[in-house]
């Protein structure tokens, strides 16, 4: 698309394949700030097919790892801004990968607030009405139970039941459990 800074990327390309580009933008937030974006002009994240989402986050993960090793980053931020209200300045979806250091002057903090049960219930109903598939089609594989050889004699026992997986007890997971 004409006049799109990512379609006409002028920064330093770190790597690319048939679908995505990872590079250093012309105006970084901090030295080492990188960006991953699709070669095809896609405005918002929700328009991307799942395979492209995976490829972009795989590239962002590799960049983040490189920042820890090469730049001695103390942390990284992976930022997706999808839509004007989310702060997206360039109408081409991207993942910003920002290396962080203690007291680097960047701030991504926002105030949190407690929702009332009524507000939380409304949000829950809205998600249910939108038919969000919370499993995200990425259910973990069920570990197969190895069948032990049957003991000699008449003392055959049924196979052992698999152990239930431990659930994370973070706030996001608790909220997701409330959804259908």
C-alpha positions in Angstrom: 0.0 0.0 0.0 1.4 3.4 -0.9 2.5 5.7 1.9 2.7 2.8 4.4 6.0 2.9 6.4 5.9 -0.9 6.7 5.0 -1.7 3.1 7.9 0.6 2.1 10.1 -0.3 5.1 13.2 2.0 5.2 14.7 0.6 8.4 17.4 -2.1 8.7 16.0 -5.6 7.9 17.2 -8.2 10.3 15.5 -11.1 8.6 12.5 -11.9 6.4 10.8 -14.8 4.8 7.9 -15.1 2.3 5.4 -13.7 4.9 7.0 -11.5 7.5 9.8 -9.0 8.0 11.7 -8.2 11.2 13.7 -5.1 11.3 15.0 -2.0 13.2 12.7 1.0 12.7 14.0 4.3 11.6 12.7 6.0 14.9 13.2 3.5 17.7 12.0 4.0 21.3 15.4 2.8 22.6 18.5 1.3 20.9 17.7 -2.2 19.8 13.9 -1.6 19.4 12.7 -4.0 16.6 9.5 -4.5 14.8 7.9 -7.6 13.2 5.2 -7.2 10.6 3.6 -9.0 7.7 4.7 -8.3 4.2 1.1 -8.2 3.1 -0.7 -5.0 4.2 -2.9 -6.0 7.1 -4.3 -3.2 9.2 -5.3 -4.9 12.5 -4.3 -8.0 14.3 -7.7 -9.6 14.1 -7.4 -9.8 10.3 -4.4 -12.1 10.4 -4.7 -15.8 9.9 -3.5 -18.0 12.8 -0.4 -19.2 10.9 0.7 -15.6 10.4 0.1 -14.8 14.1 2.3 -17.8 15.0 5.0 -16.8 12.6 5.1 -13.2 13.9 5.2 -14.3 17.5 7.9 -16.8 16.7 10.0 -14.1 15.1 9.3 -11.7 18.1 10.4 -14.5 20.5 13.7 -15.0 18.6 14.3 -11.2 18.6 13.6 -11.0 22.3 16.1 -13.9 22.9 18.7 -12.1 20.8 18.2 -8.9 22.8 19.0 -10.7 26.0 22.1 -12.2 24.5 23.5 -9.5 22.2 22.3 -6.3 23.9 22.4 -7.6 27.5 18.7 -6.5 27.9 17.3 -7.0 31.4 13.8 -7.5 30.0 11.7 -7.0 26.9 8.3 -5.8 26.0 6.3 -7.4 23.2 3.7 -4.8 22.2 0.7 -5.2 19.8 -1.4 -2.2 19.2 -4.4 -3.1 17.1 -6.6 -0.1 16.2 -6.4 3.7 16.8 -7.9 3.4 20.2 -5.1 1.0 21.2 -2.4 3.5 20.2 -1.7 2.2 16.7 0.0 5.0 14.8 0.8 3.2 11.6 -2.2 1.4 10.0 -0.2 -1.9 9.5 -0.2 -4.5 12.2 3.1 -5.1 13.9 4.7 -6.5 17.0 7.1 -4.0 18.7 9.9 -5.8 20.5 11.5 -3.4 22.9 14.7 -4.3 24.9 14.4 -3.0 28.5 16.9 -1.9 31.2 16.4 -0.8 34.7 15.4 2.9 34.8 15.4 3.3 31.0 12.8 6.0 31.1 10.1 4.0 29.3 6.8 3.3 31.0 4.0 1.0 30.1 2.2 1.1 33.4 -1.5 1.9 33.6 -3.7 2.1 36.6 -5.7 -1.0 37.4 -9.1 -0.9 39.0 -11.4 -3.4 40.7 -14.5 -4.3 38.8 -17.7 -4.8 40.7 -19.4 -8.2 40.4 -22.0 -6.6 38.1 -19.3 -5.1 35.8 -17.5 -8.4 35.7 -20.7 -10.3 34.9 -21.5 -7.9 32.1 -18.1 -8.4 30.5 -18.6 -12.2 30.9 -21.9 -12.0 29.2 -20.5 -10.0 26.3 -17.7 -12.5 25.8 -20.3 -15.4 25.8 -22.5 -13.5 23.4 -19.5 -13.1 21.0 -18.9 -16.9 21.1 -15.3 -16.6 22.0 -13.6 -20.0 21.9 -11.5 -19.8 25.1 -9.6 -22.9 24.2 -8.2 -21.0 21.2 -8.0 -24.3 19.4 -4.7 -25.0 21.1 -5.6 -27.7 23.6 -2.6 -29.4 25.0 -2.1 -33.0 23.9 -3.3 -35.5 26.5 -0.4 -37.5 27.7 -0.8 -41.1 26.8 -0.7 -43.5 29.7 1.7 -46.4 29.0 0.1 -49.7 29.6 2.1 -51.7 32.0 2.5 -55.4 31.2 -0.2 -57.5 32.9 1.1 -59.2 36.0 1.2 -62.9 36.0 -1.7 -64.7 37.5 -5.2 -63.5 38.3 -4.1 -60.2 39.8 -4.7 -58.0 36.7 -5.4 -54.4 37.7 -6.9 -51.7 35.6 -4.5 -49.1 34.1 -3.7 -46.1 36.3 -5.7 -42.9 35.8 -3.7 -40.0 34.4 -2.9 -37.3 37.0 -4.9 -34.1 36.6 -2.9 -31.1 35.4 -2.3 -28.4 37.9 -4.1 -25.2 37.0 -2.4 -21.8 37.1 -3.9 -19.6 39.7 -3.3 -16.2 38.0 -6.1 -13.6 37.7 -6.4 -14.0 33.9 -6.9 -17.8 34.1 -9.5 -17.3 36.9 -11.4 -15.0 34.7 -11.3 -17.4 31.8 -12.6 -20.2 33.9 -15.8 -18.1 34.4 -16.4 -18.2 30.6 -18.3 -21.1 29.0 
